[in-house]
Amino acid sequence: MVVKETFRLHPPVPILPSLEAMREFKVGQFDILPKTRILVNVWAIGRDPNG
């Protein structure tokens, strides 16, 4: 459990390698088009108090 919490607060890679959207989808009010590069900030997700 301690290791899991440590990785949540201090991920080994703070931003995942970029991903490419394969199809159109919506995130909140934003339309994401195919071939759009997406960056996932794991550091911010781990610090989200609602998560």
mmCIF file of the N, C-alpha and C atoms, coordinates in Angstrom:
data_MODEL
# 
_entry.id   MODEL 
# 
loop_
_atom_site.group_PDB 
_atom_site.id 
_atom_site.type_symbol 
_atom_site.label_atom_id 
_atom_site.label_alt_id 
_atom_site.label_comp_id 
_atom_site.label_asym_id 
_atom_site.label_entity_id 
_atom_site.label_seq_id 
_atom_site.pdbx_PDB_ins_code 
_atom_site.Cartn_x 
_atom_site.Cartn_y 
_atom_site.Cartn_z 
_atom_site.occupancy 
_atom_site.B_iso_or_equiv 
_atom_site.pdbx_formal_charge 
_atom_site.auth_seq_id 
_atom_site.auth_comp_id 
_atom_site.auth_asym_id 
_atom_site.auth_atom_id 
_atom_site.pdbx_PDB_model_num 
ATOM 1   N N  . MET A 1 1  ? 0.821   -1.182 0.000   1.00 0.00 ? 1  MET A N  1 
ATOM 2   C CA . MET A 1 1  ? 0.000   0.000  0.000   1.00 0.00 ? 1  MET A CA 1 
ATOM 3   C C  . MET A 1 1  ? 0.871   1.254  0.000   1.00 0.00 ? 1  MET A C  1 
ATOM 4   N N  . VAL A 1 2  ? 1.975   1.242  0.711   1.00 0.00 ? 2  VAL A N  1 
ATOM 5   C CA . VAL A 1 2  ? 2.864   2.398  0.758   1.00 0.00 ? 2  VAL A CA 1 
ATOM 6   C C  . VAL A 1 2  ? 3.503   2.629  -0.616  1.00 0.00 ? 2  VAL A C  1 
ATOM 7   N N  . VAL A 1 3  ? 3.884   1.549  -1.287  1.00 0.00 ? 3  VAL A N  1 
ATOM 8   C CA . VAL A 1 3  ? 4.503   1.681  -2.607  1.00 0.00 ? 3  VAL A CA 1 
ATOM 9   C C  . VAL A 1 3  ? 3.505   2.299  -3.590  1.00 0.00 ? 3  VAL A C  1 
ATOM 10  N N  . LYS A 1 4  ? 2.257   1.830  -3.537  1.00 0.00 ? 4  LYS A N  1 
ATOM 11  C CA . LYS A 1 4  ? 1.227   2.363  -4.436  1.00 0.00 ? 4  LYS A CA 1 
ATOM 12  C C  . LYS A 1 4  ? 1.041   3.866  -4.197  1.00 0.00 ? 4  LYS A C  1 
ATOM 13  N N  . GLU A 1 5  ? 0.994   4.300  -2.957  1.00 0.00 ? 5  GLU A N  1 
ATOM 14  C CA . GLU A 1 5  ? 0.827   5.706  -2.630  1.00 0.00 ? 5  GLU A CA 1 
ATOM 15  C C  . GLU A 1 5  ? 2.058   6.504  -3.054  1.00 0.00 ? 5  GLU A C  1 
ATOM 16  N N  . THR A 1 6  ? 3.227   5.927  -2.911  1.00 0.00 ? 6  THR A N  1 
ATOM 17  C CA . THR A 1 6  ? 4.452   6.601  -3.333  1.00 0.00 ? 6  THR A CA 1 
ATOM 18  C C  . THR A 1 6  ? 4.446   6.835  -4.843  1.00 0.00 ? 6  THR A C  1 
ATOM 19  N N  . PHE A 1 7  ? 4.054   5.816  -5.612  1.00 0.00 ? 7  PHE A N  1 
ATOM 20  C CA . PHE A 1 7  ? 3.993   5.975  -7.062  1.00 0.00 ? 7  PHE A CA 1 
ATOM 21  C C  . PHE A 1 7  ? 2.891   6.958  -7.467  1.00 0.00 ? 7  PHE A C  1 
ATOM 22  N N  . ARG A 1 8  ? 1.831   7.049  -6.696  1.00 0.00 ? 8  ARG A N  1 
ATOM 23  C CA . ARG A 1 8  ? 0.766   7.993  -7.012  1.00 0.00 ? 8  ARG A CA 1 
ATOM 24  C C  . ARG A 1 8  ? 1.268   9.426  -6.834  1.00 0.00 ? 8  ARG A C  1 
ATOM 25  N N  . LEU A 1 9  ? 1.995   9.690  -5.750  1.00 0.00 ? 9  LEU A N  1 
ATOM 26  C CA . LEU A 1 9  ? 2.482   11.034 -5.481  1.00 0.00 ? 9  LEU A CA 1 
ATOM 27  C C  . LEU A 1 9  ? 3.764   11.372 -6.245  1.00 0.00 ? 9  LEU A C  1 
ATOM 28  N N  . HIS A 1 10 ? 4.575   10.359 -6.551  1.00 0.00 ? 10 HIS A N  1 
ATOM 29  C CA . HIS A 1 10 ? 5.855   10.571 -7.233  1.00 0.00 ? 10 HIS A CA 1 
ATOM 30  C C  . HIS A 1 10 ? 5.996   9.570  -8.381  1.00 0.00 ? 10 HIS A C  1 
ATOM 31  N N  . PRO A 1 11 ? 5.240   9.765  -9.475  1.00 0.00 ? 11 PRO A N  1 
ATOM 32  C CA . PRO A 1 11 ? 5.321   8.812  -10.585 1.00 0.00 ? 11 PRO A CA 1 
ATOM 33  C C  . PRO A 1 11 ? 6.710   8.819  -11.221 1.00 0.00 ? 11 PRO A C  1 
ATOM 34  N N  . PRO A 1 12 ? 7.191   7.661  -11.680 1.00 0.00 ? 12 PRO A N  1 
ATOM 35  C CA . PRO A 1 12 ? 8.521   7.603  -12.291 1.00 0.00 ? 12 PRO A CA 1 
ATOM 36  C C  . PRO A 1 12 ? 8.608   8.449  -13.568 1.00 0.00 ? 12 PRO A C  1 
ATOM 37  N N  . VAL A 1 13 ? 7.500   8.603  -14.261 1.00 0.00 ? 13 VAL A N  1 
ATOM 38  C CA . VAL A 1 13 ? 7.433   9.440  -15.467 1.00 0.00 ? 13 VAL A CA 1 
ATOM 39  C C  . VAL A 1 13 ? 6.260   10.393 -15.284 1.00 0.00 ? 13 VAL A C  1 
ATOM 40  N N  . PRO A 1 14 ? 6.505   11.702 -15.104 1.00 0.00 ? 14 PRO A N  1 
ATOM 41  C CA . PRO A 1 14 ? 5.407   12.631 -14.816 1.00 0.00 ? 14 PRO A CA 1 
ATOM 42  C C  . PRO A 1 14 ? 4.429   12.840 -15.971 1.00 0.00 ? 14 PRO A C  1 
ATOM 43  N N  . ILE A 1 15 ? 4.908   12.716 -17.209 1.00 0.00 ? 15 ILE A N  1 
ATOM 44  C CA . ILE A 1 15 ? 4.021   12.844 -18.366 1.00 0.00 ? 15 ILE A CA 1 
ATOM 45  C C  . ILE A 1 15 ? 4.231   11.617 -19.243 1.00 0.00 ? 15 ILE A C  1 
ATOM 46  N N  . LEU A 1 16 ? 3.142   10.922 -19.565 1.00 0.00 ? 16 LEU A N  1 
ATOM 47  C CA . LEU A 1 16 ? 3.240   9.739  -20.413 1.00 0.00 ? 16 LEU A CA 1 
ATOM 48  C C  . LEU A 1 16 ? 3.648   10.129 -21.822 1.00 0.00 ? 16 LEU A C  1 
ATOM 49  N N  . PRO A 1 17 ? 4.270   9.205  -22.561 1.00 0.00 ? 17 PRO A N  1 
ATOM 50  C CA . PRO A 1 17 ? 4.583   9.508  -23.963 1.00 0.00 ? 17 PRO A CA 1 
ATOM 51  C C  . PRO A 1 17 ? 3.303   9.898  -24.699 1.00 0.00 ? 17 PRO A C  1 
ATOM 52  N N  . SER A 1 18 ? 3.434   10.759 -25.698 1.00 0.00 ? 18 SER A N  1 
ATOM 53  C CA . SER A 1 18 ? 2.239   11.265 -26.374 1.00 0.00 ? 18 SER A CA 1 
ATOM 54  C C  . SER A 1 18 ? 1.468   10.127 -27.054 1.00 0.00 ? 18 SER A C  1 
ATOM 55  N N  . LEU A 1 19 ? 0.169   10.269 -27.020 1.00 0.00 ? 19 LEU A N  1 
ATOM 56  C CA . LEU A 1 19 ? -0.734  9.317  -27.656 1.00 0.00 ? 19 LEU A CA 1 
ATOM 57  C C  . LEU A 1 19 ? -1.409  10.026 -28.819 1.00 0.00 ? 19 LEU A C  1 
ATOM 58  N N  . GLU A 1 20 ? -1.928  9.268  -29.759 1.00 0.00 ? 20 GLU A N  1 
ATOM 59  C CA . GLU A 1 20 ? -2.625  9.855  -30.891 1.00 0.00 ? 20 GLU A CA 1 
ATOM 60  C C  . GLU A 1 20 ? -4.057  9.343  -30.908 1.00 0.00 ? 20 GLU A C  1 
ATOM 61  N N  . ALA A 1 21 ? -5.000  10.279 -30.984 1.00 0.00 ? 21 ALA A N  1 
ATOM 62  C CA . ALA A 1 21 ? -6.414  9.898  -31.021 1.00 0.00 ? 21 ALA A CA 1 
ATOM 63  C C  . ALA A 1 21 ? -6.691  9.146  -32.325 1.00 0.00 ? 21 ALA A C  1 
ATOM 64  N N  . MET A 1 22 ? -7.414  8.047  -32.218 1.00 0.00 ? 22 MET A N  1 
ATOM 65  C CA . MET A 1 22 ? -7.735  7.249  -33.396 1.00 0.00 ? 22 MET A CA 1 
ATOM 66  C C  . MET A 1 22 ? -9.081  7.640  -34.003 1.00 0.00 ? 22 MET A C  1 
ATOM 67  N N  . ARG A 1 23 ? -9.955  8.226  -33.180 1.00 0.00 ? 23 ARG A N  1 
ATOM 68  C CA . ARG A 1 23 ? -11.276 8.630  -33.665 1.00 0.00 ? 23 ARG A CA 1 
ATOM 69  C C  . ARG A 1 23 ? -11.688 9.902  -32.947 1.00 0.00 ? 23 ARG A C  1 
ATOM 70  N N  . GLU A 1 24 ? -12.725 10.526 -33.411 1.00 0.00 ? 24 GLU A N  1 
ATOM 71  C CA . GLU A 1 24 ? -13.210 11.753 -32.784 1.00 0.00 ? 24 GLU A CA 1 
ATOM 72  C C  . GLU A 1 24 ? -13.941 11.418 -31.485 1.00 0.00 ? 24 GLU A C  1 
ATOM 73  N N  . PHE A 1 25 ? -13.700 12.227 -30.444 1.00 0.00 ? 25 PHE A N  1 
ATOM 74  C CA . PHE A 1 25 ? -14.427 12.074 -29.182 1.00 0.00 ? 25 PHE A CA 1 
ATOM 75  C C  . PHE A 1 25 ? -14.462 13.425 -28.485 1.00 0.00 ? 25 PHE A C  1 
ATOM 76  N N  . LYS A 1 26 ? -15.181 13.485 -27.387 1.00 0.00 ? 26 LYS A N  1 
ATOM 77  C CA . LYS A 1 26 ? -15.377 14.739 -26.677 1.00 0.00 ? 26 LYS A CA 1 
ATOM 78  C C  . LYS A 1 26 ? -14.861 14.600 -25.249 1.00 0.00 ? 26 LYS A C  1 
ATOM 79  N N  . VAL A 1 27 ? -14.140 15.632 -24.764 1.00 0.00 ? 27 VAL A N  1 
ATOM 80  C CA . VAL A 1 27 ? -13.687 15.708 -23.384 1.00 0.00 ? 27 VAL A CA 1 
ATOM 81  C C  . VAL A 1 27 ? -14.272 16.997 -22.829 1.00 0.00 ? 27 VAL A C  1 
ATOM 82  N N  . GLY A 1 28 ? -15.256 16.865 -21.955 1.00 0.00 ? 28 GLY A N  1 
ATOM 83  C CA . GLY A 1 28 ? -15.948 18.046 -21.465 1.00 0.00 ? 28 GLY A CA 1 
ATOM 84  C C  . GLY A 1 28 ? -16.608 18.765 -22.619 1.00 0.00 ? 28 GLY A C  1 
ATOM 85  N N  . GLN A 1 29 ? -16.229 20.009 -22.860 1.00 0.00 ? 29 GLN A N  1 
ATOM 86  C CA . GLN A 1 29 ? -16.804 20.766 -23.961 1.00 0.00 ? 29 GLN A CA 1 
ATOM 87  C C  . GLN A 1 29 ? -15.901 20.790 -25.196 1.00 0.00 ? 29 GLN A C  1 
ATOM 88  N N  . PHE A 1 30 ? -14.790 20.049 -25.171 1.00 0.00 ? 30 PHE A N  1 
ATOM 89  C CA . PHE A 1 30 ? -13.824 20.066 -26.261 1.00 0.00 ? 30 PHE A CA 1 
ATOM 90  C C  . PHE A 1 30 ? -13.985 18.859 -27.178 1.00 0.00 ? 30 PHE A C  1 
ATOM 91  N N  . ASP A 1 31 ? -13.979 19.098 -28.482 1.00 0.00 ? 31 ASP A N  1 
ATOM 92  C CA . ASP A 1 31 ? -13.995 18.030 -29.478 1.00 0.00 ? 31 ASP A CA 1 
ATOM 93  C C  . ASP A 1 31 ? -12.558 17.680 -29.828 1.00 0.00 ? 31 ASP A C  1 
ATOM 94  N N  . ILE A 1 32 ? -12.195 16.406 -29.687 1.00 0.00 ? 32 ILE A N  1 
ATOM 95  C CA . ILE A 1 32 ? -10.858 15.923 -30.021 1.00 0.00 ? 32 ILE A CA 1 
ATOM 96  C C  . ILE A 1 32 ? -10.963 15.207 -31.362 1.00 0.00 ? 32 ILE A C  1 
ATOM 97  N N  . LEU A 1 33 ? -10.210 15.680 -32.331 1.00 0.00 ? 33 LEU A N  1 
ATOM 98  C CA . LEU A 1 33 ? -10.267 15.125 -33.684 1.00 0.00 ? 33 LEU A CA 1 
ATOM 99  C C  . LEU A 1 33 ? -9.269  13.983 -33.848 1.00 0.00 ? 33 LEU A C  1 
ATOM 100 N N  . PRO A 1 34 ? -9.500  13.103 -34.826 1.00 0.00 ? 34 PRO A N  1 
ATOM 101 C CA . PRO A 1 34 ? -8.536  12.028 -35.099 1.00 0.00 ? 34 PRO A CA 1 
ATOM 102 C C  . PRO A 1 34 ? -7.158  12.605 -35.432 1.00 0.00 ? 34 PRO A C  1 
ATOM 103 N N  . LYS A 1 35 ? -6.120  11.876 -35.095 1.00 0.00 ? 35 LYS A N  1 
ATOM 104 C CA . LYS A 1 35 ? -4.720  12.244 -35.316 1.00 0.00 ? 35 LYS A CA 1 
ATOM 105 C C  . LYS A 1 35 ? -4.226  13.353 -34.389 1.00 0.00 ? 35 LYS A C  1 
ATOM 106 N N  . THR A 1 36 ? -5.033  13.766 -33.389 1.00 0.00 ? 36 THR A N  1 
ATOM 107 C CA . THR A 1 36 ? -4.601  14.769 -32.420 1.00 0.00 ? 36 THR A CA 1 
ATOM 108 C C  . THR A 1 36 ? -3.648  14.122 -31.425 1.00 0.00 ? 36 THR A C  1 
ATOM 109 N N  . ARG A 1 37 ? -2.529  14.774 -31.116 1.00 0.00 ? 37 ARG A N  1 
ATOM 110 C CA . ARG A 1 37 ? -1.588  14.283 -30.113 1.00 0.00 ? 37 ARG A CA 1 
ATOM 111 C C  . ARG A 1 37 ? -2.122  14.624 -28.731 1.00 0.00 ? 37 ARG A C  1 
ATOM 112 N N  . ILE A 1 38 ? -2.078  13.654 -27.820 1.00 0.00 ? 38 ILE A N  1 
ATOM 113 C CA . ILE A 1 38 ? -2.611  13.824 -26.471 1.00 0.00 ? 38 ILE A CA 1 
ATOM 114 C C  . ILE A 1 38 ? -1.492  13.561 -25.466 1.00 0.00 ? 38 ILE A C  1 
ATOM 115 N N  . LEU A 1 39 ? -1.326  14.471 -24.514 1.00 0.00 ? 39 LEU A N  1 
ATOM 116 C CA . LEU A 1 39 ? -0.362  14.296 -23.426 1.00 0.00 ? 39 LEU A CA 1 
ATOM 117 C C  . LEU A 1 39 ? -1.139  14.080 -22.128 1.00 0.00 ? 39 LEU A C  1 
ATOM 118 N N  . VAL A 1 40 ? -0.743  13.085 -21.342 1.00 0.00 ? 40 VAL A N  1 
ATOM 119 C CA . VAL A 1 40 ? -1.401  12.782 -20.075 1.00 0.00 ? 40 VAL A CA 1 
ATOM 120 C C  . VAL A 1 40 ? -0.450  13.156 -18.950 1.00 0.00 ? 40 VAL A C  1 
ATOM 121 N N  . ASN A 1 41 ? -0.863  14.092 -18.107 1.00 0.00 ? 41 ASN A N  1 
ATOM 122 C CA . ASN A 1 41 ? -0.049  14.555 -16.989 1.00 0.00 ? 41 ASN A CA 1 
ATOM 123 C C  . ASN A 1 41 ? -0.358  13.684 -15.764 1.00 0.00 ? 41 ASN A C  1 
ATOM 124 N N  . VAL A 1 42 ? 0.420   12.621 -15.583 1.00 0.00 ? 42 VAL A N  1 
ATOM 125 C CA . VAL A 1 42 ? 0.210   11.671 -14.498 1.00 0.00 ? 42 VAL A CA 1 
ATOM 126 C C  . VAL A 1 42 ? 0.464   12.332 -13.141 1.00 0.00 ? 42 VAL A C  1 
ATOM 127 N N  . TRP A 1 43 ? 1.393   13.255 -13.093 1.00 0.00 ? 43 TRP A N  1 
ATOM 128 C CA . TRP A 1 43 ? 1.708   13.960 -11.843 1.00 0.00 ? 43 TRP A CA 1 
ATOM 129 C C  . TRP A 1 43 ? 0.476   14.696 -11.324 1.00 0.00 ? 43 TRP A C  1 
ATOM 130 N N  . ALA A 1 44 ? -0.228  15.402 -12.194 1.00 0.00 ? 44 ALA A N  1 
ATOM 131 C CA . ALA A 1 44 ? -1.423  16.155 -11.786 1.00 0.00 ? 44 ALA A CA 1 
ATOM 132 C C  . ALA A 1 44 ? -2.571  15.219 -11.407 1.00 0.00 ? 44 ALA A C  1 
ATOM 133 N N  . ILE A 1 45 ? -2.720  14.129 -12.125 1.00 0.00 ? 45 ILE A N  1 
ATOM 134 C CA . ILE A 1 45 ? -3.786  13.173 -11.799 1.00 0.00 ? 45 ILE A CA 1 
ATOM 135 C C  . ILE A 1 45 ? -3.569  12.583 -10.417 1.00 0.00 ? 45 ILE A C  1 
ATOM 136 N N  . GLY A 1 46 ? -2.316  12.269 -10.076 1.00 0.00 ? 46 GLY A N  1 
ATOM 137 C CA . GLY A 1 46 ? -2.002  11.709 -8.761  1.00 0.00 ? 46 GLY A CA 1 
ATOM 138 C C  . GLY A 1 46 ? -2.233  12.661 -7.625  1.00 0.00 ? 46 GLY A C  1 
ATOM 139 N N  . ARG A 1 47 ? -2.268  13.940 -7.894  1.00 0.00 ? 47 ARG A N  1 
ATOM 140 C CA . ARG A 1 47 ? -2.476  14.940 -6.836  1.00 0.00 ? 47 ARG A CA 1 
ATOM 141 C C  . ARG A 1 47 ? -3.903  15.479 -6.791  1.00 0.00 ? 47 ARG A C  1 
ATOM 142 N N  . ASP A 1 48 ? -4.774  14.952 -7.607  1.00 0.00 ? 48 ASP A N  1 
ATOM 143 C CA . ASP A 1 48 ? -6.163  15.399 -7.628  1.00 0.00 ? 48 ASP A CA 1 
ATOM 144 C C  . ASP A 1 48 ? -6.871  14.943 -6.360  1.00 0.00 ? 48 ASP A C  1 
ATOM 145 N N  . PRO A 1 49 ? -7.337  15.870 -5.509  1.00 0.00 ? 49 PRO A N  1 
ATOM 146 C CA . PRO A 1 49 ? -7.973  15.470 -4.251  1.00 0.00 ? 49 PRO A CA 1 
ATOM 147 C C  . PRO A 1 49 ? -9.315  14.764 -4.476  1.00 0.00 ? 49 PRO A C  1 
ATOM 148 N N  . ASN A 1 50 ? -9.886  14.893 -5.652  1.00 0.00 ? 50 ASN A N  1 
ATOM 149 C CA . ASN A 1 50 ? -11.174 14.238 -5.951  1.00 0.00 ? 50 ASN A CA 1 
ATOM 150 C C  . ASN A 1 50 ? -10.979 12.845 -6.528  1.00 0.00 ? 50 ASN A C  1 
ATOM 151 N N  . GLY A 1 51 ? -9.739  12.461 -6.826  1.00 0.00 ? 51 GLY A N  1 
ATOM 152 C CA . GLY A 1 51 ? -9.478  11.195 -7.497  1.00 0.00 ? 51 GLY A CA 1 
ATOM 153 C C  . GLY A 1 51 ? -9.247  10.110 -6.603  1.00 0.00 ? 51 GLY A C  1 
# 
